[in-house]
Amino acid sequence: MRKEKVFGKIRGYRKYLKTLVLSTVLAFFMLYIAFGLIFFTKRGNPVPAHFILLIAAIFFVIFTVFYESKGRVREKEKGREKGSEGFKSLIKGLFMAICATFSFVAITGGVKLAIGRAFPIGMEAFISALAICMIVSMVFLNLLKPITR
């Protein structure tokens, strides 16, 4: 009840909270990707090659099916023939699979670096880097919003 009185004065506080949480999560992802790149340069590959290939195949299937289903909806809306979006969905799925696999492996390396307590930077620099990543993620979130006027 007390929480509702405090937050009730702030209109739409859930929107602020949701944006803050999403920005923070994206900032941690960016930070762990950066740590993963440091891990690559110092210790090599954090994930065995056969697992990377499996992860890439899974992401490829997921993204290709996603783009195929999206393409079918477009074909129905525009009245095109079936199958004209097939090759495009394969290329888009491959590109997204490569990006997602790289991010996944880099985040894994960053988590391994963090768990090993081998932070390449001190706590002050870590907090500063997290703050910068939060600002960048907020900019990305605002750029990704659809323009509504």
DAPE-V567306 format. One record per pair of residues at least 4 apart in sequence whose C-alpha atoms are under 8 Angstrom apart, sorted by sequence separation. I is the first residue (numbers start at 1). GAP is how many residues later the second one is. D is the distance in Angstrom with one decimal. If there is no record, write none. Layout:
# DAPE-V567306
{{I;GAP;D} {I;GAP;D}}
This chain:
# DAPE-V567306
{{1;4;6.6} {2;4;6.4} {3;4;6.0} {4;4;5.1} {5;4;6.8} {6;4;7.7} {7;4;7.8} {12;4;7.0} {13;4;6.1} {14;4;5.9} {15;4;6.1} {16;4;6.1} {17;4;6.1} {18;4;6.1} {19;4;5.9} {20;4;6.1} {21;4;6.1} {22;4;6.2} {23;4;6.1} {24;4;6.3} {25;4;6.3} {26;4;6.2} {27;4;6.1} {28;4;6.0} {29;4;6.1} {30;4;6.3} {31;4;6.3} {32;4;5.9} {33;4;6.3} {34;4;6.5} {35;4;6.1} {36;4;6.2} {37;4;6.5} {38;4;6.3} {39;4;5.5} {40;4;4.5} {47;4;6.6} {48;4;6.5} {49;4;6.3} {50;4;6.3} {51;4;6.1} {52;4;6.1} {53;4;6.1} {54;4;6.2} {55;4;6.2} {56;4;6.0} {57;4;6.2} {58;4;6.2} {59;4;6.0} {60;4;5.9} {61;4;6.1} {62;4;6.2} {63;4;6.2} {64;4;6.0} {65;4;6.1} {66;4;6.2} {67;4;5.9} {68;4;6.2} {69;4;6.5} {70;4;6.5} {71;4;6.1} {72;4;6.2} {73;4;6.2} {74;4;6.1} {75;4;5.6} {76;4;6.7} {80;4;7.6} {85;4;6.1} {86;4;6.4} {87;4;6.4} {88;4;6.1} {89;4;5.8} {90;4;6.0} {91;4;6.2} {92;4;6.1} {93;4;5.9} {94;4;6.2} {95;4;6.3} {96;4;6.0} {97;4;5.9} {98;4;6.1} {99;4;6.2} {100;4;6.0} {101;4;6.1} {102;4;6.0} {103;4;6.0} {104;4;6.2} {105;4;6.3} {106;4;6.1} {107;4;6.1} {108;4;6.2} {109;4;6.1} {110;4;6.1} {111;4;6.0} {112;4;6.1} {113;4;6.6} {114;4;6.2} {121;4;6.0} {122;4;6.1} {123;4;6.2} {124;4;6.2} {125;4;6.0} {126;4;6.1} {127;4;6.2} {128;4;6.3} {129;4;6.1} {130;4;6.1} {131;4;6.4} {132;4;6.3} {133;4;6.0} {134;4;6.1} {135;4;6.3} {136;4;6.3} {137;4;6.1} {138;4;6.2} {139;4;6.2} {140;4;6.1} {141;4;6.5} {3;5;7.9} {8;5;8.0} {39;5;6.6} {40;5;5.6} {47;5;6.6} {75;5;5.0} {113;5;5.8} {114;5;6.0} {121;5;6.4} {7;6;6.6} {39;6;7.7} {40;6;7.3} {75;6;6.8} {113;6;6.6} {39;7;7.6} {75;7;6.8} {72;10;7.4} {75;10;8.0} {72;13;7.5} {71;14;5.7} {71;15;7.9} {68;17;7.0} {68;18;6.5} {71;18;7.4} {68;21;5.5} {67;22;5.0} {67;23;8.0} {65;24;7.8} {64;25;5.6} {67;25;7.2} {64;26;5.5} {67;26;6.9} {64;28;7.1} {65;28;7.9} {63;29;7.6} {64;29;4.3} {63;30;4.6} {64;30;7.4} {62;31;7.7} {63;31;7.7} {61;32;7.4} {60;33;5.4} {63;33;6.7} {59;34;7.9} {60;34;5.6} {63;34;6.8} {60;36;7.4} {59;37;7.7} {60;37;4.8} {59;38;4.9} {60;38;8.0} {57;40;7.6} {56;41;5.7} {59;41;7.1} {56;42;6.6} {59;42;7.3} {56;44;7.9} {56;45;5.5} {55;46;6.4} {52;49;7.2} {52;53;7.5} {47;58;6.6} {46;59;7.1} {47;61;7.7} {46;62;6.8} {47;62;7.8} {46;63;5.2} {45;64;7.6} {40;66;8.0} {46;66;7.7} {36;69;7.6} {37;69;6.2} {40;69;7.2} {33;70;6.5} {36;70;4.3} {39;70;5.7} {35;71;7.6} {36;71;5.6} {39;71;6.6} {34;72;7.6} {35;72;7.6} {36;72;6.8} {37;72;7.5} {38;72;7.7} {33;73;4.9} {36;73;4.2} {37;73;7.4} {32;74;7.2} {33;74;4.8} {35;74;7.0} {36;74;3.8} {39;74;6.4} {32;75;5.1} {35;75;4.3} {36;75;7.4} {32;76;7.9} {33;76;7.7} {34;76;7.0} {35;76;7.7} {32;77;7.7} {33;77;6.0} {36;77;7.3} {29;78;6.9} {32;78;4.5} {35;78;6.8} {31;79;7.9} {32;79;6.4} {35;79;7.9} {31;98;7.3} {31;99;6.7} {28;102;6.9} {31;102;6.9} {27;103;6.2} {30;103;6.6} {27;104;7.9} {28;105;7.6} {27;106;4.6} {26;107;7.9} {27;107;4.8} {26;108;7.3} {27;109;7.8} {24;110;5.8} {27;110;6.0} {23;111;5.6} {26;111;6.0} {23;112;7.9} {24;113;7.9} {23;114;5.5} {23;115;5.7} {23;118;7.7}}
